[in-house]
Amino acid sequence: MKKIVLLVFIIAGFLLWYTKDPDLNTPAGPQRTAAYDAVIAEVTGLHEEEVILYATEWCGYCKKTRAFLESEGIAYYEYDIERSDQGLQQYQKLRGSGVPLLIVNSEIVRGYNTGAIVNALARK
């Protein structure tokens, strides 16, 4: 009987973890301030694309993000933060702490999060 109860708890825990909304699992990121918004405005003013991607060549989630953007026909500009001084400076001003980091319609998306990308594009 104890084994069955334990098994039920394990399965319930797994299901709760597995079915969580990915948008709820995304780190909140830094508090929006006028200076932070100015950095976003500066960066987005440099590009026609709706999406700016800060990534590295070796990052698996960056590769998945590229594949998603391309499969959806979403135009994007990419900075490899290990090869582009300008990209690295922008990434640091945006308080980047991991890749991929995206600016989508002036909103920050941290990590591989297709739902957040689609939602930000829809708020255009």
C-alpha positions as CSV (number, residue, x, y, z in Angstrom):
1,M,0.0,0.0,0.0
2,K,2.8,2.4,0.9
3,K,4.4,1.7,-2.5
4,I,1.2,2.6,-4.3
5,V,0.8,5.9,-2.4
6,L,4.4,6.8,-3.1
7,L,3.9,5.9,-6.8
8,V,0.8,8.1,-7.0
9,F,2.7,11.1,-5.4
10,I,5.6,10.6,-7.8
11,I,3.3,10.5,-10.9
12,A,1.3,13.5,-9.6
13,G,4.5,15.5,-9.0
14,F,5.8,14.6,-12.5
15,L,2.5,15.6,-14.1
16,L,2.5,19.0,-12.3
17,W,6.1,19.6,-13.3
18,Y,5.6,18.5,-16.9
19,T,2.4,20.5,-17.6
20,K,3.4,23.8,-16.3
21,D,3.0,26.8,-18.6
22,P,6.4,27.6,-20.0
23,D,5.7,31.3,-19.7
24,L,5.4,31.0,-16.0
25,N,8.8,29.3,-15.8
26,T,10.6,32.2,-17.5
27,P,12.7,34.3,-15.2
28,A,11.2,37.7,-14.7
29,G,14.3,39.6,-15.7
30,P,15.4,43.0,-14.5
31,Q,13.0,45.7,-13.4
32,R,12.1,48.0,-16.3
33,T,13.6,51.4,-15.9
34,A,13.9,54.4,-18.2
35,A,17.6,53.6,-18.7
36,Y,16.8,50.0,-19.6
37,D,14.0,51.1,-22.0
38,A,16.5,53.5,-23.6
39,V,18.9,50.6,-24.3
40,I,16.1,48.6,-25.9
41,A,15.1,51.7,-28.0
42,E,18.7,52.3,-29.0
43,V,19.2,48.6,-30.1
44,T,15.9,48.3,-31.9
45,G,16.6,51.5,-33.7
46,L,19.6,49.9,-35.4
47,H,17.6,47.1,-37.1
48,E,14.6,46.7,-39.3
49,E,13.9,43.2,-38.0
50,E,11.3,42.7,-35.3
51,V,13.5,40.2,-33.4
52,I,17.1,40.7,-32.3
53,L,18.8,37.5,-31.1
54,Y,21.8,37.4,-28.8
55,A,23.4,34.0,-29.0
56,T,26.5,31.9,-29.3
57,E,27.4,29.3,-32.0
58,W,27.7,26.4,-29.6
59,C,24.4,27.0,-27.6
60,G,21.8,24.3,-28.2
61,Y,18.9,26.5,-27.2
62,C,20.2,29.2,-29.5
63,K,20.1,26.7,-32.3
64,K,16.5,25.7,-31.4
65,T,15.6,29.4,-31.3
66,R,17.0,30.0,-34.8
67,A,15.2,27.0,-36.1
68,F,11.9,28.2,-34.6
69,L,12.3,31.7,-36.0
70,E,13.2,30.4,-39.4
71,S,10.3,27.8,-39.5
72,E,7.8,30.6,-38.6
73,G,9.3,32.9,-41.2
74,I,10.2,35.5,-38.6
75,A,12.9,37.9,-39.7
76,Y,15.6,38.3,-37.1
77,Y,19.0,39.9,-36.6
78,E,21.6,37.9,-34.7
79,Y,24.6,38.9,-32.7
80,D,27.1,36.2,-31.7
81,I,28.1,37.7,-28.4
82,E,31.5,35.9,-28.6
83,R,32.4,37.4,-31.9
84,S,30.7,40.8,-32.0
85,D,31.9,43.5,-29.6
86,Q,28.9,45.6,-30.4
87,G,26.6,42.6,-29.7
88,L,28.4,41.8,-26.4
89,Q,28.1,45.5,-25.2
90,Q,24.4,45.5,-26.0
91,Y,23.9,42.2,-24.3
92,Q,25.7,43.4,-21.2
93,K,23.6,46.6,-21.1
94,L,20.5,44.4,-21.3
95,R,21.9,42.6,-18.2
96,G,22.2,39.3,-20.1
97,S,23.1,36.4,-18.0
98,G,22.5,33.5,-20.4
99,V,21.7,32.8,-24.0
100,P,19.6,33.0,-26.0
101,L,18.4,36.5,-25.2
102,L,16.0,38.2,-27.6
103,I,14.4,41.5,-28.0
104,V,11.0,41.0,-29.6
105,N,8.9,44.1,-30.4
106,S,10.8,46.0,-27.6
107,E,10.2,43.2,-25.1
108,I,12.9,41.0,-23.6
109,V,12.6,37.2,-23.9
110,R,15.2,35.2,-21.9
111,G,15.9,31.7,-22.9
112,Y,14.3,29.4,-25.4
113,N,10.6,30.3,-25.0
114,T,8.6,30.0,-28.2
115,G,5.4,31.0,-26.4
116,A,6.9,34.3,-25.1
117,I,8.2,35.0,-28.6
118,V,4.8,34.5,-30.2
119,N,3.0,36.5,-27.5
120,A,5.4,39.4,-27.9
121,L,5.0,39.4,-31.7
122,A,1.2,39.4,-31.2
123,R,1.4,42.5,-29.1
124,K,2.8,44.5,-32.0
